[in-house]
């Protein structure tokens, strides 16, 4: 974005730009391969010693690391598509100073509040990872990897377990990188739609003393027509960016939805079954993991919902245009613009849409399946 001070530059640097360094990518692939092998070993151990209690007890962390590894793979698969999307977004984006000072300050304030929310979630994740380090207490009740490594590596197990938990922090970064990259893209597009909305409101400003004199004012009509065409051109370019984001969603959403839902279900199931027997540090750890997963889900759904809302607002903003002061050509341009805005833009795939109703649906599904697993375990225990 030429001359544009990106309000979300910190998020972009951390989750998008840093991966372009070769050393980071090499470490990324190396870590992924090591943890993939360990994860496969854990799955083999769980299948070999399969038991419902074992599955419910260690299912959450197994599902969480499955999610992290799946996201790590997807990050490599869609990396080139993300780079192309960002290149186009950088080329078509409008600077905040294209609108008036008041509107610019309003948008800057909104971006600041969004950044505070994102930074708070990032800080919460860092604290969650630190609290889960072995120095704050044993991890045996959460991670099956400890007994797996002890069984297969014997005297080397203590050192390997320390390395496992230490480097898990860096792997977790790659586990959330794709999520925050997607959120960054949605926020940038949303900001551009907000700029269009504010720009349109400034086009509508008229002097009430002139009234119908605007109809004979060729300068006003020419300026209005030029501004409307500029808005349409930008709107079409943003729709192209959203189409590219949807192409990425087609690849990522099915995997993220399935594995993410498995995380929520297994986490709630673990809490329902073992809360009474947990010590305080384990309660804190599981609470923070659950809180982080819910926060990421809410951030996804909220960002998607706001994208829907802001594209809807453009249509209603166009409906409030002082078209009665415009000539026939400008009215036709306005109608064309309104036609382009009849369908709200959203991140959706096969009925799965990032919005508030989807969050409610996810919550209902999570609770339902968690209750089923809880009842199965209870009935299984009563048989003995």
Secondary structure as UniProt FT lines:
FT   TURN            2..3
FT   TURN            7..8
FT   HELIX           9..12
FT   HELIX           13..17
FT   HELIX           18..20
FT   HELIX           22..48
FT   HELIX           52..77
FT   HELIX           79..92
FT   HELIX           96..98
FT   HELIX           101..131
FT   HELIX           134..136
FT   TURN            140..142
FT   HELIX           145..153
FT   HELIX           154..156
FT   HELIX           157..203
FT   TURN            208..210
FT   HELIX           211..216
FT   HELIX           218..274
FT   HELIX           275..277
FT   HELIX           280..319
FT   HELIX           323..325
FT   HELIX           328..340
FT   STRAND          348..349
FT   TURN            350..351
FT   STRAND          352..353
FT   HELIX           356..382
//
